[in-house]
């Protein structure tokens, strides 16, 4: 399965999966993807059978969900990005910050649930292209 490209519509703010040059399905606005680089997020399988989507927030802005064992790519411009992920009532997350620069155009992140005694935590880890599923 190929990685989905995900972005926000600049006109209405809807988080959408981009397919070709199709317009935003909510407002019909034209989607112009940033071209500097991307953040790729792979949601590792959940050992606890929690298959609900993980909500993704980049710099506190919701950018949709990533399903169990799914990979998405989020095109971004050069800059610093804080990635926070939630799932249902799980709000605890070990956030990760990545930088996209001319010398580092791509960031790879793996996300998974770490079971806890009282509450589970979502873990975001730096990764590499080699650790991403082949898509």
Buried (B, 14 or more C-beta within 10 A) or exposed (E): EEBBBBBBBEBEEBBBEBEEEEEBEEEEBEBEEBEEBBBBBBBBEBEEEBEEBBBBBBEEEBBBBBEBEBBBBBBBEEEEBEBBBBBEEBEBBEEBEBEBEEEEEBBBBBBBBEEEEEEBBBBBBEBEEEEBEEE
